């Protein structure tokens, strides 16, 4: 009976130790996932900003092409 109790106590301590290790690892994984989420959010904001800039550059480019086409039309007429 004494051996049973001693082994049971060891098992409980080992289980508690294993649980603590697992909990710590899960906390580390959770922290890593949160960090990745923050990085993804920042990346999405950069992509959105770049997309808006590309749209503005394309609009500006269209206007410049129209002005060039008008200028070419004037020079061909002369």
N, C-alpha and C positions, 0 to 999 in steps of 0.2 A: 504494500500500500504506500509506503514511504517512497519507494522508487517511482511508483506511478505518479504521485504528487510532484516529485522533483522533475520528472520528465514533462509533466503537464505544464509546470511553471516555465520550464525551458522553452516549450513549444509556444506558450503565450508570449514570452519575451521575444522569441524569434519572429512570431507573427507581428508583434507590435513594431519590431525593428523593420521588417519587410514592408509593412504598411507605411511607415515613416519614409522609407526610401522611395516607395512608389509615389507617395503624395508629393515628395520633393521633386521627383522627375516630372510628374504631371504639372506641378506649378511652373517648372522651367519650360515645359512644352507650351503651356498656356501663355507665358510671357513671350515666348518666341512667336507664337501665332498672333498675339496682339501687336508685336513689333512689325510683323509682315503686313498686317492690316493697315497700320499707319503708313508704311512705305507704299502700299498699293494706293491708298487714298491720295497721298502726295503725288504719285505718278499719274493718277487719273487727272488731278488738277493741272499738272504740267501738260498732259496731252490735250486737255480741253483748251488751255491757253494757246498752245501751238495751233490747234485746229482753228481757233478764232483768228489768229494771225495769218494763217494760210488763206482763209476766206478773204480777209482784207487785202492781202497781196494779190490774190486772183482778181478781185474787183478793180484794184488799181491798175493791174496789168491790162485788163479789158479796156479801161478808159484810155490808157496810153496807146494801145493798139488802134483804137478808134481815132485818136488825135493823129497818129502817124498815117492812118489810111486817108484822113482828110488832107493832110499835108501832101501826101503822094498824089492825091487827086488834083490838088492845086498845081503842083509842079508839072504834072503830065499835061495839063491844059495849057500851060505857058509854053 
